Amino acid sequence: MSHTFEELKHTRVADLREIAKDIEVRIWEKFIMLSTLSAITTLTRLNIGTILQDETCASLIKAAVDETTAVGRRMCSNLPEDA
């Protein structure tokens, strides 16, 4: 559920509470993505497109996502299975 600034400008406070209700989950989802991508692109000094085309690099990303997600699930029990 991604919202633009224009949508949020016209949102009621009750709706904003609903959006913020799962903020811990949203933070973990973002952290998983950003930490994985930044770590692998820094490590390999390659852009994400090149990394995903390389089988070894792609498996490295998957392993990093899996490990970070496992930590996220220990810290945030509401993290969905598809995070």
Backbone torsions as a table, in degrees:
resi	resn	phi	psi	omega
1	MET	NA	93.9	179.6
2	SER	-104.1	137.2	-177.2
3	HIS	-123.6	140.3	176.0
4	THR	-85.3	164.2	178.2
5	PHE	-59.4	-42.0	-179.4
6	GLU	-60.5	-41.8	178.4
7	GLU	-64.5	-42.6	-178.1
8	LEU	-68.3	-30.3	178.9
9	LYS	-59.5	-31.3	-175.3
10	HIS	-104.7	19.5	-177.3
11	THR	-97.7	142.3	177.7
12	ARG	-76.1	158.5	-179.5
13	VAL	-58.4	-40.8	179.4
14	ALA	-59.8	-38.7	178.5
15	ASP	-68.1	-37.9	178.4
16	LEU	-65.0	-35.6	176.2
17	ARG	-62.3	-38.6	179.0
18	GLU	-65.5	-41.5	178.8
19	ILE	-63.0	-42.1	-176.1
20	ALA	-79.1	-11.8	-176.2
21	LYS	-57.0	-37.2	-178.4
22	ASP	-106.8	35.1	-175.3
23	ILE	-62.7	-36.7	179.3
24	GLU	-62.0	-39.9	177.3
25	VAL	-63.6	-46.0	-179.2
26	ARG	-62.1	-40.3	178.4
27	ILE	-63.3	-44.1	179.5
28	TRP	-65.8	-40.7	178.1
29	GLU	-60.3	-43.2	179.5
30	LYS	-67.4	-42.2	179.6
31	PHE	-61.5	-42.5	179.7
32	ILE	-58.5	-47.9	-178.6
33	MET	-65.8	-52.1	-174.6
34	LEU	-66.5	-43.0	-178.0
35	SER	-66.8	-38.7	179.0
36	THR	-66.5	-51.3	-177.6
37	LEU	-64.3	-42.0	-179.0
38	SER	-67.7	-39.2	180.0
39	ALA	-65.0	-46.4	-176.0
40	ILE	-72.4	-40.3	178.4
41	THR	-67.4	-34.4	176.6
42	THR	-69.7	-45.2	-179.5
43	LEU	-60.4	-44.9	-175.1
44	THR	-91.0	-18.1	-174.4
45	ARG	58.6	33.6	178.2
46	LEU	-120.1	158.0	174.9
47	ASN	-80.6	165.1	-173.4
48	ILE	-63.3	-35.4	178.5
49	GLY	-61.5	-44.7	178.9
50	THR	-65.8	-41.2	179.7
51	ILE	-60.8	-45.2	-177.4
52	LEU	-68.2	-23.8	178.3
53	GLN	-80.0	-18.6	-179.1
54	ASP	-94.6	123.4	-175.3
55	GLU	-60.2	-41.2	-179.5
56	THR	-66.5	-46.1	179.4
57	CYS	-65.4	-40.5	179.7
58	ALA	-62.4	-39.1	178.0
59	SER	-69.8	-30.8	175.6
60	LEU	-65.3	-42.4	176.8
61	ILE	-62.3	-45.3	-179.8
62	LYS	-59.7	-43.7	179.3
63	ALA	-63.0	-41.2	179.5
64	ALA	-66.3	-41.7	177.4
65	VAL	-62.6	-45.9	-179.5
66	ASP	-59.9	-44.1	-179.0
67	GLU	-67.3	-44.6	-179.9
68	THR	-66.3	-38.1	177.9
69	THR	-65.2	-39.1	178.0
70	ALA	-61.3	-41.8	176.4
71	VAL	-64.6	-44.5	178.8
72	GLY	-58.2	-40.2	-179.9
73	ARG	-67.8	-33.6	176.6
74	ARG	-69.5	-32.1	-176.9
75	MET	-89.6	-26.2	-175.1
76	CYS	-137.4	98.5	-175.3
77	SER	-66.1	-16.9	-179.3
78	ASN	-85.9	-2.0	-178.8
79	LEU	-62.0	123.0	-175.3
80	PRO	-70.2	160.0	-179.7
81	GLU	-58.8	-32.1	-176.6
82	ASP	-90.1	12.8	179.4
83	ALA	-70.3	NA	NA
